[in-house]
Amino acid sequence: MPGPDIITMGCRLNIAESEAIRDMAADQHDLIVINSCAVTAEAVRQTRQAIRRARRDRPDARIMVTGCAAQTEPETFAAMPEVDAVIGNREKMEAASFAPKAEKVRVADIMTVRDTAPHMASAFADHARAFLEVQNGCDHRCTFCIIPYGRGNSRSVPAGAVIEKAKELVAAGYKEIVLTGVDVTSYGPDLPGSPSLGLLVERILNGVPDLPRLRLSSIDSVEIDDRLFDLIAHEPRMMPHLHLSLQAGDDMILKRMKRRHSRADAVRIVDRLTSARPDISIGADIIAGFPTEDEAMFARSLALIADCRIVHGHIFPYSPRTGTPAARMPQVDRATIKARAARLRAACEAQRADWLASLVGTRRSVLVERSGLSGHAENFAPVRFATPQTPSSIVRATISGLENGALIAQEASHDR
């Protein structure tokens, strides 16, 4: 029986860390680890639901809960009869935390953590691409966000360690690496010489010449400096796909969120990116129904989807997180939040459908997923193959159609 069962909630950083946990606890065959998310109240509810389901499915297993929800609400999970142990985000970096006789609750003050554990810098995820953690924590305090209290202050992995891990991943057969973190664009100020994310990307591309594809996870648009912009715009090994943390399209709401960009800033950076690299695709996080949001404010967020050409939309209905300033602001009623989220999703889906349709008839470079039956193009468009392809390979394929939200590929041939 191969190692522990790991149930991962939430972000790409959690995906990366779950794979590191799998390696550390490889001999714990009776273990289930739930790596939780705390980004919304719904995410915490889903974590509790996953715990109860895991106990029903495997009544004799040990169940350990970690991740951001465990860090911010350890008492909630410790009180659940299904849970054997709760460990914090720092403690999940230690193999000893997963031993059978571990303490019931091990959750330290995450704000005192100043390092990133070297073995957490890479992950061999169950994907054709690998996720490489280069940064953790966040120094910003957006009024809606509990995550800094789950992850601690921003801290970066030294570039030398990142490059060595990237080389290992390429040697293991990975052809695409995704740089992950809580606030990836804040990479570097805590390291000697204060290197930027752009400099790190440049060093990875130079230091790992056999890496065909490098991708960024969610980034803060206001922190895209000239070096990073030039790499995204002109470096062919940088994938033409960015996911931006925009959150809203109204300036007053952005101020109340304590974001550091304006609506005009968001539109401007997307205009610059699409002018410099017309094939780039844009994703974004948008919150529906933030406290005090009226119809006019919401309309500006809805219009942002078209103004920023968003084709990979992550829409979050606002939910108050205890301990955050936004939870004390005048709330929008739940029915209105739900309706606004539905309208945002519909706008994103319509724009995405038009974008996918525009790719029919083109040739794309596609990274084949483990199944051999599907993959993702450079711009992260989903692709299905008419005939099975070699898993984890990169192929050039002619896009012949569109079906159920995925491009259909014909005449695939190996790219490299």
Secondary structure, DSSP 8 states (H G I E B T S, - for coil): --S-EEEE-S-HHHHHHHHHHHHHTTT-TTEEEEEE--SSHHHHHHHHHHHHHHHHH-TTSEEEEEEHHHHH-HHHHHT-TT-SEEE-TTGGG-GGGGSTT--SEE---GGG-----GGGS-B--SSSSEEEE-EE------TT--HHHHH-S-EE--HHHHHHHHHHHHHTT--EEEEE-SSGGG-STTSTT---HHHHHHHHHHH-TT--EEEE-SB-GGG--HHHHHHHHH-TTB-SEEEEEEE-S-HHHHHHHT-S--HHHHHHHHHHHHHH-TT-EEEEEEEES-TT--HHHHHHHHHHHHHTTEEEEEEEE----TTSGGGGS----HHHHHHHHHHHHHHHHHHHHHHHHHTTT-EEEEEE-TTSSEEEETT--EEEESS---TT-EEEEEEEEEETTEEEEEEEEE--
